[in-house]
């Protein structure tokens, strides 16, 4: 599959780290499954991964939390 940003790179499955900054509070999630362009580095996440990242953000970035680092794990079915 070709990258929609650069139009030349191929997408390769690879774990990545995602950083979310919400009003000065940081969440770093490591080992997130993604497709990454081998030319420009653009990252693509499927719907389930995106939903899980949003869920982790809501659960983690609560008042008083300035920095949290998590390992990505799929939610148990």
N, CA, C and O of each residue as an XYZ file, in Angstrom:
308
protein
N       0.847     -1.173      0.000
C       0.000      0.000      0.000
C       0.894      1.237      0.000
O       1.894      1.280      0.717
N       0.543      2.234     -0.792
C       1.326      3.462     -0.904
C       0.856      4.509      0.099
O      -0.315      4.552      0.477
N       1.778      5.336      0.512
C       1.490      6.437      1.434
C       0.662      7.504      0.723
O       0.977      7.888     -0.404
N      -0.386      7.978      1.370
C      -1.222      9.019      0.765
C      -0.601     10.409      0.921
O      -1.052     11.357      0.277
N       0.420     10.544      1.760
C       1.067     11.839      1.955
C       2.134     12.083      0.893
O       2.067     13.072      0.163
N       3.125     11.181      0.800
C       4.231     11.396     -0.141
C       3.991     10.723     -1.487
O       4.661     11.046     -2.468
N       3.056      9.806     -1.541
C       2.660      9.093     -2.761
C       3.712      8.124     -3.301
O       3.470      7.471     -4.316
N       4.868      8.015     -2.652
C       5.906      7.127     -3.176
C       6.292      6.019     -2.209
O       6.708      4.944     -2.641
N       6.164      6.256     -0.929
C       6.595      5.275      0.066
C       5.620      4.131      0.230
O       4.422      4.266     -0.015
N       6.163      2.998      0.650
C       5.345      1.835      0.983
C       5.131      1.796      2.491
O       6.000      2.210      3.259
N       3.969      1.297      2.910
C       3.644      1.219      4.331
C       4.103     -0.115      4.895
O       3.812     -1.175      4.341
N       4.826     -0.044      6.007
C       5.369     -1.223      6.667
C       4.814     -1.304      8.090
O       4.780     -0.293      8.791
N       4.375     -2.499      8.532
C       3.907     -2.631      9.917
C       5.088     -2.505     10.875
O       6.144     -3.102     10.669
N       4.880     -1.709     11.932
C       5.967     -1.470     12.882
C       5.391     -0.866     14.158
O       4.489     -0.031     14.090
N       5.898     -1.274     15.320
C       5.463     -0.622     16.561
C       6.100      0.758     16.679
O       7.266      0.947     16.333
N       5.321      1.722     17.172
C       5.802      3.095     17.336
C       5.431      3.601     18.724
O       4.621      2.993     19.425
N       6.025      4.707     19.105
C       5.635      5.408     20.331
C       4.754      6.586     19.951
O       5.019      7.283     18.971
N       3.713      6.801     20.729
C       2.788      7.909     20.497
C       2.809      8.801     21.728
O       2.700      8.320     22.855
N       2.952     10.111     21.504
C       2.932     11.084     22.592
C       1.693     11.954     22.451
O       1.440     12.527     21.391
N       0.928     12.047     23.525
C      -0.266     12.892     23.561
C      -0.002     14.004     24.563
O       0.355     13.740     25.711
N      -0.176     15.248     24.130
C      -0.006     16.420     24.995
C      -1.368     17.079     25.145
O      -1.914     17.631     24.189
N      -1.905     17.015     26.349
C      -3.210     17.621     26.607
C      -3.062     18.618     27.746
O      -2.908     18.235     28.906
N      -3.111     19.886     27.406
C      -3.024     20.979     28.375
C      -1.835     20.814     29.313
O      -1.959     20.988     30.525
N      -0.676     20.475     28.739
C       0.547     20.367     29.518
C       0.788     19.031     30.182
O       1.844     18.828     30.779
N      -0.159     18.112     30.097
C       0.029     16.761     30.632
C       0.402     15.845     29.470
O      -0.239     15.874     28.420
N       1.444     15.032     29.661
C       1.937     14.170     28.596
C       1.650     12.701     28.877
O       1.838     12.216     29.993
N       1.195     12.010     27.849
C       1.043     10.562     27.883
C       1.892     10.004     26.756
O       1.738     10.403     25.602
N       2.788      9.082     27.086
C       3.594      8.386     26.085
C       3.149      6.928     26.088
O       3.167      6.263     27.124
N       2.751      6.443     24.921
C       2.343      5.048     24.784
C       3.344      4.382     23.842
O       3.488      4.783     22.687
N       4.030      3.365     24.349
C       5.059      2.675     23.577
C       4.513      1.382     22.985
O       3.603      0.766     23.539
N       5.083      0.980     21.849
C       4.711     -0.295     21.238
C       3.360     -0.292     20.558
O       2.694     -1.326     20.501
N       2.943      0.857     20.038
C       1.642      0.969     19.378
C       1.758      0.420     17.954
O       2.622      0.868     17.201
N       0.906     -0.542     17.564
C       0.981     -1.076     16.205
C       0.541     -0.032     15.183
O      -0.497      0.610     15.337
N       1.349      0.123     14.140
C       1.060      1.122     13.117
C       1.587      0.648     11.774
O       2.390     -0.283     11.697
N       1.126      1.299     10.723
C       1.748      1.188      9.412
C       2.540      2.471      9.232
O       2.004      3.564      9.410
N       3.818      2.343      8.878
C       4.703      3.498      8.783
C       5.264      3.582      7.371
O       5.748      2.586      6.832
N       5.202      4.764      6.773
C       5.750      4.981      5.438
C       7.269      4.876      5.494
O       7.913      5.519      6.322
N       7.839      4.056      4.602
C       9.292      3.890      4.580
C      10.008      5.044      3.886
O      11.237      5.060      3.822
N       9.253      6.009      3.366
C       9.855      7.178      2.731
C       9.766      8.419      3.616
O      10.786      9.044      3.910
N       8.552      8.781      4.045
C       8.371     10.038      4.788
C       8.123      9.836      6.282
O       8.193     10.796      7.049
N       7.833      8.602      6.707
C       7.625      8.334      8.128
C       6.212      8.563      8.627
O       5.948      8.404      9.819
N       5.294      8.934      7.738
C       3.891      9.115      8.147
C       3.386      7.822      8.779
O       3.696      6.728      8.307
N       2.603      7.957      9.853
C       2.100      6.797     10.583
C       0.591      6.687     10.412
O      -0.125      7.688     10.410
N       0.125      5.449     10.269
C      -1.294      5.161     10.110
C      -1.705      4.145     11.165
O      -1.005      3.161     11.406
N      -2.862      4.400     11.797
C      -3.387      3.512     12.831
C      -4.761      3.029     12.397
O      -5.537      3.791     11.820
N      -5.069      1.753     12.673
C      -6.410      1.283     12.338
C      -7.408      1.805     13.373
O      -7.020      2.369     14.396
N      -8.680      1.610     13.095
C      -9.734      2.169     13.952
C      -9.664      1.653     15.386
O      -9.865      2.419     16.328
N      -9.379      0.357     15.559
C      -9.324     -0.219     16.911
C      -8.172      0.375     17.714
O      -8.325      0.660     18.902
N      -7.029      0.562     17.077
C      -5.868      1.148     17.757
C      -6.158      2.603     18.117
O      -5.850      3.040     19.226
N      -6.743      3.351     17.192
C      -7.089      4.750     17.466
C      -8.055      4.862     18.637
O      -7.891      5.721     19.504
N      -9.059      3.995     18.663
C     -10.029      4.011     19.761
C      -9.350      3.688     21.086
O      -9.659      4.304     22.106
N      -8.428      2.727     21.081
C      -7.717      2.352     22.307
C      -6.835      3.498     22.791
O      -6.744      3.739     23.994
N      -6.187      4.205     21.874
C      -5.365      5.356     22.264
C      -6.217      6.457     22.896
O      -5.817      7.062     23.890
N      -7.378      6.712     22.325
C      -8.280      7.711     22.909
C      -8.741      7.279     24.297
O      -8.816      8.097     25.214
N      -9.047      6.003     24.447
C      -9.475      5.471     25.744
C      -8.359      5.610     26.782
O      -8.607      6.041     27.908
N      -7.134      5.246     26.404
C      -5.996      5.390     27.314
C      -5.791      6.847     27.715
O      -5.490      7.140     28.872
N      -5.953      7.748     26.768
C      -5.794      9.173     27.052
C      -6.817      9.634     28.075
O      -6.474     10.333     29.028
N      -8.070      9.247     27.883
C      -9.127      9.644     28.815
C      -8.904      9.057     30.206
O      -9.148      9.731     31.207
N      -8.445      7.813     30.278
C      -8.232      7.150     31.566
C      -7.026      7.713     32.306
O      -7.027      7.788     33.535
N      -6.011      8.104     31.570
C      -4.720      8.436     32.168
C      -4.553      9.913     32.485
O      -4.104     10.264     33.576
N      -4.904     10.772     31.557
C      -4.635     12.199     31.743
C      -5.730     12.856     32.568
O      -6.599     13.554     32.045
N      -5.665     12.617     33.851
C      -6.590     13.179     34.826
C      -5.913     14.351     35.534
O      -4.691     14.481     35.462
N      -6.670     15.198     36.211
C      -6.059     16.314     36.939
C      -4.949     15.830     37.873
O      -5.103     14.834     38.581
N      -3.853     16.541     37.858
C      -2.720     16.210     38.712
C      -1.669     15.347     38.036
O      -0.542     15.258     38.523
N      -2.015     14.712     36.925
C      -1.050     13.886     36.193
C      -0.304     14.783     35.211
O      -0.918     15.458     34.385
N       1.023     14.784     35.307
C       1.847     15.601     34.401
C       2.506     14.753     33.321
O       2.679     15.206     32.190
N       2.876     13.507     33.673
C       3.539     12.610     32.728
C       3.212     11.174     33.093
O       3.299     10.780     34.256
N       2.832     10.393     32.084
C       2.589      8.967     32.290
C       3.107      8.234     31.061
O       2.874      8.664     29.931
N       3.807      7.131     31.281
C       4.323      6.306     30.191
C       3.689      4.929     30.314
O       3.748      4.296     31.368
N       3.085      4.478     29.229
C       2.384      3.191     29.226
C       2.888      2.330     28.072
O       3.393      2.836     27.070
N       2.738      1.022     28.236
C       2.990      0.071     27.159
C       1.643     -0.251     26.530
O       0.683     -0.549     27.241
N       1.561     -0.194     25.191
C       0.300     -0.481     24.514
C      -0.067     -1.944     24.703
O       0.753     -2.840     24.501
N      -1.295     -2.165     25.086
C      -1.859     -3.513     25.162
C      -3.284     -3.426     24.633
O      -4.046     -2.522     24.976
N      -3.611     -4.376     23.805
C      -4.999     -4.421     23.335
C      -5.890     -4.712     24.527
O      -5.521     -5.475     25.420
N      -7.047     -4.108     24.536
C      -7.992     -4.339     25.626
C      -8.526     -5.763     25.523
O      -8.815     -6.247     24.429
N      -8.653     -6.423     26.652
C      -9.181     -7.793     26.660
C     -10.602     -7.803     26.121
O     -11.402     -6.919     26.429
N     -10.906     -8.804     25.320
C     -12.239     -8.890     24.703
C     -13.266     -9.391     25.688
O     -14.439     -9.525     25.340
